[in-house]
Amino acid sequence: MAYSVTMRIIRRYSNRKLYDTQESHYVTLSQVAALVRNGEEIRVIAKDTNSDLTAATLALIIFEEEKRGPRLPVAGLRRIIQTGQI
């Protein structure tokens, strides 16, 4: 039995606000992180250009969490930067 995975679209405005189009309200980076942790498939789209900002947004979430306290090994982060791969 086939089923479709619903993609939640988050629009990013030029003022950096994030808008959840499914729930029709603004969300924070922490709320987007919670969606991802709960298994939601998300796509972050720039409101003005329609460019895909998903990877940049996920990287920003990781950056913000690392500022609160190191969670990822430095060697792993270094490898991602050096190779562009995990």
C-alpha positions, 0 to 999 in steps of 0.5 A: 500500500503506497502512501504520500509523505506530506511536506511541510512548507516553511516560508522565510521572509526577508526579515528572517521570520519563518511562517508555517504554511500548514499551521498558518502561523510564524514559528521559531528555529526551535519550533522548526527543530522540534518538527524535524525531531518529530519526523516531519519532512520540511522544506524552507522556501524564501518568500521573495525568490522561492529558493530552497533554504532548507539546508541553510536553515538546518545548519543554522539550527545546528549552529544555534544548538552548538552555541548553547553547548557542544553536542557534536564532535569537532572532528566530525564537524571538521570532516563535514567542512573538509569533504562536504559530506558526513 
